[in-house]
């Protein structure tokens, strides 16, 4: 019985680094604001591949209007930001786009 407990404990101890791995890919922050420069909490930000439009990741912005993504920049991507009552905006990004990207949404219907 003690051997089983020790084996289980050792297995759990050795598996901890697997759960503590840093995110892979390049990290960047997307900030979504309106044309009055107010943060838009709850905006939806989608990252799609530029070549085939397949969804890679999506997130909802926090109270600062920010979402953080970690993706490998092996291809170009499109960022699509949307918020109720505002026109959806799309921005092309690549590895040279920088670590902070701001998208400004204008009031409209889309």
C-alpha beads as a LAMMPS data file, in Angstrom:
LAMMPS data file: protein, C-alpha beads

110 atoms
109 bonds

1 atom types
1 bond types

-500.0 500.0 xlo xhi
-500.0 500.0 ylo yhi
-500.0 500.0 zlo zhi

Masses

1 110.0

Atoms # bond

1 1 1 0.000 0.000 0.000
2 1 1 2.795 2.422 0.885
3 1 1 4.486 1.703 -2.455
4 1 1 1.301 2.655 -4.313
5 1 1 0.990 5.906 -2.379
6 1 1 4.646 6.741 -3.054
7 1 1 4.238 5.903 -6.745
8 1 1 1.123 8.074 -6.991
9 1 1 2.860 10.935 -5.169
10 1 1 5.905 10.726 -7.443
11 1 1 3.680 10.659 -10.537
12 1 1 1.796 13.750 -9.425
13 1 1 5.017 15.561 -8.525
14 1 1 6.547 14.817 -11.920
15 1 1 3.413 15.884 -13.798
16 1 1 3.269 19.376 -12.230
17 1 1 5.735 20.893 -14.739
18 1 1 3.445 19.770 -17.573
19 1 1 0.619 21.929 -16.221
20 1 1 2.912 24.867 -15.559
21 1 1 4.217 25.253 -19.103
22 1 1 4.260 28.802 -20.496
23 1 1 1.995 29.579 -23.432
24 1 1 3.531 28.823 -26.790
25 1 1 3.786 31.282 -29.625
26 1 1 4.232 35.006 -29.748
27 1 1 2.273 36.927 -27.146
28 1 1 0.447 40.110 -28.059
29 1 1 -2.305 42.243 -26.575
30 1 1 -5.293 43.533 -28.511
31 1 1 -7.073 46.582 -27.121
32 1 1 -10.538 47.441 -28.444
33 1 1 -11.772 51.006 -27.991
34 1 1 -14.511 53.150 -29.489
35 1 1 -13.995 56.397 -31.399
36 1 1 -14.242 58.322 -28.087
37 1 1 -11.207 56.280 -26.898
38 1 1 -13.266 54.397 -24.306
39 1 1 -12.362 50.774 -23.552
40 1 1 -14.948 48.286 -24.794
41 1 1 -15.345 45.556 -22.194
42 1 1 -16.988 42.462 -23.677
43 1 1 -15.895 43.007 -27.278
44 1 1 -15.261 39.784 -29.190
45 1 1 -11.827 39.437 -30.790
46 1 1 -11.221 36.609 -33.244
47 1 1 -7.913 35.564 -34.777
48 1 1 -8.274 33.859 -38.155
49 1 1 -5.681 32.683 -40.636
50 1 1 -5.343 35.171 -43.478
51 1 1 -4.975 32.448 -46.117
52 1 1 -8.036 30.307 -45.384
53 1 1 -10.079 32.351 -42.842
54 1 1 -10.123 29.466 -40.336
55 1 1 -10.624 30.506 -36.730
56 1 1 -7.451 30.111 -34.655
57 1 1 -8.503 31.676 -31.343
58 1 1 -11.102 34.014 -29.926
59 1 1 -11.501 35.950 -26.699
60 1 1 -13.673 38.536 -25.002
61 1 1 -12.034 41.759 -23.837
62 1 1 -11.669 42.529 -20.138
63 1 1 -12.660 45.772 -18.358
64 1 1 -9.622 47.473 -19.922
65 1 1 -10.769 46.480 -23.413
66 1 1 -7.874 44.006 -23.688
67 1 1 -7.446 40.416 -24.815
68 1 1 -4.123 38.576 -24.834
69 1 1 -3.253 35.960 -27.441
70 1 1 -0.355 33.534 -27.828
71 1 1 -0.012 32.190 -31.349
72 1 1 2.944 31.173 -33.517
73 1 1 3.511 33.631 -36.355
74 1 1 4.211 31.099 -39.094
75 1 1 1.483 32.646 -41.279
76 1 1 -0.384 35.942 -41.502
77 1 1 -3.544 36.448 -39.480
78 1 1 -6.617 38.657 -39.416
79 1 1 -7.990 40.155 -36.211
80 1 1 -11.745 40.692 -36.230
81 1 1 -13.181 42.830 -33.441
82 1 1 -16.913 43.211 -32.871
83 1 1 -19.178 44.782 -30.284
84 1 1 -22.927 45.308 -30.245
85 1 1 -23.865 48.637 -31.823
86 1 1 -20.486 49.043 -33.549
87 1 1 -19.174 48.198 -37.000
88 1 1 -16.913 45.130 -37.018
89 1 1 -13.298 45.925 -37.865
90 1 1 -10.670 43.612 -39.368
91 1 1 -6.916 44.166 -39.132
92 1 1 -4.191 42.123 -40.827
93 1 1 -1.285 41.195 -38.536
94 1 1 2.017 39.364 -38.833
95 1 1 5.196 38.894 -36.793
96 1 1 6.147 42.561 -37.391
97 1 1 2.878 43.991 -36.018
98 1 1 4.215 44.498 -32.500
99 1 1 3.133 43.340 -29.065
100 1 1 0.237 45.828 -28.656
101 1 1 -2.475 46.275 -31.258
102 1 1 -5.338 48.744 -30.900
103 1 1 -8.565 48.401 -32.829
104 1 1 -10.982 51.339 -32.915
105 1 1 -14.637 50.498 -33.463
106 1 1 -17.039 53.068 -34.843
107 1 1 -20.703 53.259 -33.965
108 1 1 -22.808 51.650 -36.626
109 1 1 -24.789 48.560 -37.437
110 1 1 -22.886 45.381 -38.026

Bonds

1 1 1 2
2 1 2 3
3 1 3 4
4 1 4 5
5 1 5 6
6 1 6 7
7 1 7 8
8 1 8 9
9 1 9 10
10 1 10 11
11 1 11 12
12 1 12 13
13 1 13 14
14 1 14 15
15 1 15 16
16 1 16 17
17 1 17 18
18 1 18 19
19 1 19 20
20 1 20 21
21 1 21 22
22 1 22 23
23 1 23 24
24 1 24 25
25 1 25 26
26 1 26 27
27 1 27 28
28 1 28 29
29 1 29 30
30 1 30 31
31 1 31 32
32 1 32 33
33 1 33 34
34 1 34 35
35 1 35 36
36 1 36 37
37 1 37 38
38 1 38 39
39 1 39 40
40 1 40 41
41 1 41 42
42 1 42 43
43 1 43 44
44 1 44 45
45 1 45 46
46 1 46 47
47 1 47 48
48 1 48 49
49 1 49 50
50 1 50 51
51 1 51 52
52 1 52 53
53 1 53 54
54 1 54 55
55 1 55 56
56 1 56 57
57 1 57 58
58 1 58 59
59 1 59 60
60 1 60 61
61 1 61 62
62 1 62 63
63 1 63 64
64 1 64 65
65 1 65 66
66 1 66 67
67 1 67 68
68 1 68 69
69 1 69 70
70 1 70 71
71 1 71 72
72 1 72 73
73 1 73 74
74 1 74 75
75 1 75 76
76 1 76 77
77 1 77 78
78 1 78 79
79 1 79 80
80 1 80 81
81 1 81 82
82 1 82 83
83 1 83 84
84 1 84 85
85 1 85 86
86 1 86 87
87 1 87 88
88 1 88 89
89 1 89 90
90 1 90 91
91 1 91 92
92 1 92 93
93 1 93 94
94 1 94 95
95 1 95 96
96 1 96 97
97 1 97 98
98 1 98 99
99 1 99 100
100 1 100 101
101 1 101 102
102 1 102 103
103 1 103 104
104 1 104 105
105 1 105 106
106 1 106 107
107 1 107 108
108 1 108 109
109 1 109 110
